[in-house]
Amino acid sequence: MTDSPIRKALPDFRWERVETLRYKAEGSAPFRDVTRQVLFGGDAMRCEWRYFEVAPGGYSTLERHEHAHAVMILRGHGACLVGDRVHTVGERDLVAVPPLAWHQFRADPDAPLGFLCLVDTERDRPQLPGPDDLAALRRIPGVADFIRTGDETDG
Amino acid sequence: MTDSPIRKALPDFRWERVETLRYKAEGSAPFRDVTRQVLFGGDAMRCEWRYFEVAPGGYSTLERHEHAHAVMILRGHGACLVGDRVHTVGERDLVAVPPLAWHQFRADPDAPLGFLCLVDTERDRPQLPGPDDLAALRRIPGVADFIRTGDETDG
């Protein structure tokens, strides 16, 4: 008997036989309170389907890359930077992150932000913003206050 | 101003700027009461991300193909055949349909069955079962009563 093709949903947005992983290696890039679960990957398809969850007040890494992201919010609410604009997002909203667009997801203070995120299996590594990139982002109204780079004083 | 990267969720599992399409050409294959929405596709990634919804009592086509499906139930409940077994499925359950596994989704009589389905953009065409395939499937307890091929008398 091989593994069942079904993995049942468990409470709290977990799944049978799906491991809850750290988002990235601690210290490799700025982020706060994010978990990662790989729902589908491996050799069967050319994409990986992941579920990320940002805890209330947390944020994903501000980054960009050549590959695109296809995202659906599955749980809670928050906001995301895509390119040069910040958007509020909630359950089932779709987010398309185009190649080389700076992006960052933040959960609202009172809710998690859980989202499905699809990427090509073969993809380039994320780029972190340099000082010039950050200066440019900080000149954009609405973006300056939104982005988190790990240098903020906790308030 | 280009299109916003955000497409907000609308009531009844619709989305901004996402068209509700017919599942397949009527008469091309047996199915009942299924709609299709393409959430992400095109050149940006090597996969297509679709949302299918089977109305209460409806069913998708019994078929197989070389390409795999990665599925998450998003709405309602029902059952699915994968290979030689029928499984009940509900919200957020994951279903992996391996290459060449016969599969069919059915909504329960009292609920829709809406699911996200991921496929490679480059993929083979579905195969319908021939008489020998159907005879083999009908010899499997539990499968015989489950499958719908369009030949059933409406009860």
HADDOCK unambig.tbl for C-alpha pairs under 7 A between the chains (distance, minus, plus):
assign (segid A and resid 5 and name CA) (segid B and resid 95 and name CA) 5.57 0.50 0.50
assign (segid A and resid 5 and name CA) (segid B and resid 96 and name CA) 4.97 0.50 0.50
assign (segid A and resid 5 and name CA) (segid B and resid 97 and name CA) 6.71 0.50 0.50
assign (segid A and resid 6 and name CA) (segid B and resid 94 and name CA) 5.64 0.50 0.50
assign (segid A and resid 6 and name CA) (segid B and resid 95 and name CA) 4.70 0.50 0.50
assign (segid A and resid 6 and name CA) (segid B and resid 96 and name CA) 6.57 0.50 0.50
assign (segid A and resid 7 and name CA) (segid B and resid 93 and name CA) 5.94 0.50 0.50
assign (segid A and resid 7 and name CA) (segid B and resid 94 and name CA) 5.05 0.50 0.50
assign (segid A and resid 7 and name CA) (segid B and resid 95 and name CA) 6.57 0.50 0.50
assign (segid A and resid 8 and name CA) (segid B and resid 93 and name CA) 4.55 0.50 0.50
assign (segid A and resid 8 and name CA) (segid B and resid 94 and name CA) 6.27 0.50 0.50
assign (segid A and resid 9 and name CA) (segid B and resid 92 and name CA) 5.39 0.50 0.50
assign (segid A and resid 9 and name CA) (segid B and resid 93 and name CA) 4.73 0.50 0.50
assign (segid A and resid 40 and name CA) (segid B and resid 70 and name CA) 6.78 0.50 0.50
assign (segid A and resid 44 and name CA) (segid B and resid 68 and name CA) 6.13 0.50 0.50
assign (segid A and resid 45 and name CA) (segid B and resid 68 and name CA) 6.67 0.50 0.50
assign (segid A and resid 45 and name CA) (segid B and resid 120 and name CA) 6.17 0.50 0.50
assign (segid A and resid 46 and name CA) (segid B and resid 46 and name CA) 6.27 0.50 0.50
assign (segid A and resid 46 and name CA) (segid B and resid 47 and name CA) 6.84 0.50 0.50
assign (segid A and resid 46 and name CA) (segid B and resid 120 and name CA) 6.26 0.50 0.50
assign (segid A and resid 47 and name CA) (segid B and resid 46 and name CA) 6.83 0.50 0.50
assign (segid A and resid 47 and name CA) (segid B and resid 47 and name CA) 6.32 0.50 0.50
assign (segid A and resid 68 and name CA) (segid B and resid 44 and name CA) 6.13 0.50 0.50
assign (segid A and resid 68 and name CA) (segid B and resid 45 and name CA) 6.65 0.50 0.50
assign (segid A and resid 70 and name CA) (segid B and resid 40 and name CA) 6.76 0.50 0.50
assign (segid A and resid 92 and name CA) (segid B and resid 9 and name CA) 5.40 0.50 0.50
assign (segid A and resid 93 and name CA) (segid B and resid 7 and name CA) 5.93 0.50 0.50
assign (segid A and resid 93 and name CA) (segid B and resid 8 and name CA) 4.55 0.50 0.50
assign (segid A and resid 93 and name CA) (segid B and resid 9 and name CA) 4.74 0.50 0.50
assign (segid A and resid 94 and name CA) (segid B and resid 6 and name CA) 5.64 0.50 0.50
assign (segid A and resid 94 and name CA) (segid B and resid 7 and name CA) 5.06 0.50 0.50
assign (segid A and resid 94 and name CA) (segid B and resid 8 and name CA) 6.28 0.50 0.50
assign (segid A and resid 95 and name CA) (segid B and resid 5 and name CA) 5.56 0.50 0.50
assign (segid A and resid 95 and name CA) (segid B and resid 6 and name CA) 4.71 0.50 0.50
assign (segid A and resid 95 and name CA) (segid B and resid 7 and name CA) 6.56 0.50 0.50
assign (segid A and resid 96 and name CA) (segid B and resid 5 and name CA) 4.96 0.50 0.50
assign (segid A and resid 96 and name CA) (segid B and resid 6 and name CA) 6.57 0.50 0.50
assign (segid A and resid 97 and name CA) (segid B and resid 5 and name CA) 6.70 0.50 0.50
assign (segid A and resid 120 and name CA) (segid B and resid 45 and name CA) 6.16 0.50 0.50
assign (segid A and resid 120 and name CA) (segid B and resid 46 and name CA) 6.25 0.50 0.50
